């Protein structure tokens, strides 16, 4: 669960980092400079750490598909959303991802949503809606479309990664997707934006953060969580993304923050908690000890006394007594 939290917190921080440190005029090259170095870095790790280095068989086209869904097109849309929307608003729109992941996991992974996950999703949505409704900044329609499109594509990609990637080494799986996504967008970046932009020292630091922390480490943590938890539980952990975006947007970027947004954040955290496996185990344990459940059970002694065998034995004992 803690590993799963690394990714959404890191992703939530990219909104303010992008808005404050990265060049706004080159979103395509910004996506390439974030994804491709991260993928190559993971590929460069020793083979004993990553397993096999290159894809084989069907994993060539699967890596390309997942690279576009989870990385290439996704990064472009997120980068655009970060430039068109306040950090907190862009992060909050991405919070609709848990519901989409639950719906996709049902037919694709045969993971039927648990009632607590649905309740957690409802509470999370209520919290996000509260934070969004109380925001003071206007929503740019283009930024909203970019955020929602990024959310949908990544949700499909994450569910397919869980379905396809069970037998593939984790670091290799992550490296292939990041590399494929970066390579897919590089020619488009050159055609649309020309040569890569010249970066200042501050911009290099910004890219170093989003490449190492918010991409390489975050994706490894996220895919690891998908292997050990259900898609619904992992998707709900993604709600830490808007919480991080709101907190950093207010603390660093000076964006508006009002008390009702704090209530929305509390609802989001409660929703995340309810959707985790330990919450299900806790509820099951409590239900076993619930007074109605205890009193509704028939004691073993009563069952034995009223069974046919017990009745016959009792009658025989009474006959011997006479």
SULVENKA-V659749 format. One record per run of one state. SS is the DSSP state (~ for helix, > for strand, _ for the rest). FROM is the first residue (numbers start at 0). TO is the last residue. Records with the same first field share a line. If there is no record, write none. Layout:
BEGIN
SS=FROM-TO, FROM-TO
END
This chain:
BEGIN
_=0-0, 21-25, 43-45, 50-57, 84-85, 109-113, 133-139, 164-168, 193-199, 228-229, 237-238, 251-257, 274-275, 288-289, 296-298, 306-306, 321-321
~=1-20, 26-42, 46-49, 58-83, 86-108, 114-132, 140-163, 169-192, 200-227, 230-236, 239-250, 258-273, 276-287, 290-295, 299-305, 307-320
END
